[in-house]
Amino acid sequence: MQCEMCGETIRGPPKLVRVEGAELQVCAKCGKFGTEVQQVRRTDLVRPAGAKPAGNVKSPAVTSSSYRKRDMFDFIEGEIVDDYNVRIRNARMEKGLSQKDLAMQMKEKEHLIQKIENRDLIPEEQVRKKLEKVLGIRLIDVPDTDVEKKGPGSMAPTLGDLTIIRKAKK
């Protein structure tokens, strides 16, 4: 077993210590950083074969340390345009919708639309897609490349193509 504080292998019995509200099983060296918690023997963990658990016993909860906190950049596929609030407001007004009407069509709260239009909030991926669908606008910056401008089937020549062309001209 490894110490949950320093990561070293625990030799001997681990100590159950409370550090800033979290109970950790630590080695003897790390035990001094918290207050030792008396371990309670649980009889419901070891049952004779065929015995049913008493009451409604829940499985142990997943520790929150296995999940990382998500930030707003996890929700966005590409770069959102700088003037997203102006585009949303103009498109909403062109369609003759109030913020409340737009929120009802999107099945979102009116306060969310207000915050987005005031640049207090960058819309998450799902909200951005709903806005684009309802208002008929694009909020993601898509860079134009030369390959996309050309028609289907046409390709730009590569360096290898140029060397073949020069040999053929000689």
N, C-alpha and C positions, 0 to 999 in steps of 0.2 A: 504494500500500500504506500502511496506517496503523500507527503505532507501537502495539504491544500494551500499552504501559505508560501513555502519556499520551493516545493517540488522535489525535495530529497526523499529517498526511500526511508520510511519510518522503521526503526529497529525497536522491537518491543511493542507494547500496547500503545495505540495512539491516544492523545489527549483530546477531549472535546472542549473547545475553548470558544467563548463568545467574543468576537472582535467587531466593534461598532455595530452591534445588532445581528451579525451573521454568525451562525454556529459552524465552526470549522474543525476538522480532524487534523491535528497538527503534530509535529515531532516535539521532542522535549525542549529543543532550542527555541522554537517559535511559541511554545506555551506561555512564555513570559510576556508576550505582547497582548494578551487578553485575559479575561477572567475565566477560570475553569468552571465548566458546567458539569454538574453531577449527572452521570448517565443513568437513565431510567431503563430498567429491564422491561421489555415489552413481551408479554406472553402471547400476544396475537400473531407474532411473526413466525413462531415455530408451532405448528399444529400437528397432531397425530394424523397419520394417513387416513383419508376418508372423512375427516371432521370438516364441518362447514364453518366459515368465519361467523363470528357473532356480530350481528348488526350489519350496517353498511360500511365496509372497510374500503377506503379509497386507495388507489395506487399512489406511490410517492410522486410528488409534483416534479416537473422538469425544472431544473435550476435556470434562473434568468441569465446566468453568466454564459450559457451556451448560445444565447442570441445576442446579436449586436444591434444597437439602436440604429434605426433607419433614418436617413436624412432626406431632404427634399430632392436631392439629385438622383436618388434611387428610383424615383417615380417618373422621371422625365427621359424620354427616348433620345431627343436631340436638343439642340439649342433653341430655347424659346425666344421669340423676337423681342426687342427692347420695348417697342411701343404696343405690347399686347393689350394694355388697358384701353388705349385709344381705339384700337381696332375693334375690341369687343363693344365698347360704348357706341361707336359709329354704326357698327352692324346692327346692334340692338335697336338704335334709334331709326335706322332705315327700315327695319321691319315693323316699326311702330309698337315696340314692346316696352313695357316698364320693367324695372329690375325684378319686381314681384312676378310679373308674367313670365319672364325668362326663367326665373328660379322654378316656377311651377312646371314649365315645359321640360326642364332638365331634371326635375324631381330632386332639387337641392334647396338649401335655405337662401332666403333673400339676403341675409347678412353676408353670406359667402360671395355673392355677386357684388355687393357693395365693396367688400374688402379687395376683391380682384380689380375692380374698376378704379379704386383709389390707390393701387399699387402697394397695398399693405400685405398682399398675399400673392404668391405665384401659384397658379393653378396646378394641381397634381395631374398626373397622366389621365386618370378617368374623367376628371372634371374638364380638362382641356379637350378631350375627345368629344364630350357632350357639347361643349361650347362650339367647337368646329362644326359639328353635325347640325345643331339647331340654327346657328347663325350663318352657316355656309362660308366660313372663313378658314384661313390657315394661320396657326400660331407658332409653327415650328419653322425655323430657318433651314431650308434645304439648299445647299450650295449646288449651282448648276455646273456640270462638268461637260467637257467637249463630247464625250461619248454619248451622253444623254441627249444632246442637241441634234445629233445625227440621226438619220432614219434607221429603221431596223435593218440589220444585215450589213450595214456599212461599218468598216473598222478603220481605225487610224493605222498608218503604216508603222511598223516597228523598225528598230535598227537593223535587224536581220533582213527585212524587206528592202531597205535602202541599199545594202551591200549587194544584194542580188540584182537590183536595178542597174547599179553602176557597172557591174561586170557585163551585163547584157548590152550596154551602150558602147563598150569598147570595141 
